[in-house]
Amino acid sequence: MSEALPGNPGPTLQRIYDELEPAERESVVIRLLDGSSAERLALVLRKHGHRVSASTIRTYRRSLTEV
């Protein structure tokens, strides 16, 4: 298992992250944290065989801002 994502990701995002190669992980983390469209990120991940919804991505992002 790889290093965890920042914050408290759900099991879906953590699983996807764990399955990625290191260079892909960096790119996904940047997109998760930079405010890119959740729909677009979900679409790209699904095209590469990783089932995730935009809702899951938005929920994760909200969890990063909660205190």
N, C-alpha and C positions, 0 to 999 in steps of 0.2 A: 504494500500500500504506500502511496506517495504522501507527501506533506499535504495537510488539509488546506482547503480554500480559506481565505479570511472570513471571519464572522462565523455564522452558523448555517452553512448550506444544508439543504435537505439531502436525502439519500440519492435522489436522481442526479443532481448536479455534482455531488461528490463522486458518484460512480463514473459519470462521464469524464470528469477531471482525472480520475485514477486511470482510465483507459487511454488517455491521450499521451502522445510522446512529449518530452519536455518542451520542445519548441512550440508545439501546438498548445500546450498548457499556458505558456506565457501569452500567446495571442488571445486565447479565450479569456484569461483573467483580465487582460487589458480591455477587452470588449465588455466583459461583465461590469467593470468598474468605471468605464468612461462615459456611460450614458448613451451608448449606441442603442438603436431600436431593439427592444426585446423581441419583437416579431422577426426582425431580420436575423438576429443571432440564433433564435430558435430554428428558423428555416435553414440556415447554413449548417447547424449541427445535425438537423434531421437529414439533410442531403448527404451527410457523411455517416449516416447510420446511427446517430445518437438521438433517441426519442426524448424530447423535452418540449414543454409548452412555453409560450411567452409568459404565461401566468406564473409559472415556476420561477422564471428569471426575474420577473418583477417582484415576486414575494421575497426572493433572496436579496435583491437590491434594497428593499424596504428594511429587511432585517439588519442590514449594515448601518442604517441611519438611526435605528432605535437605540435608546440608551438603557 
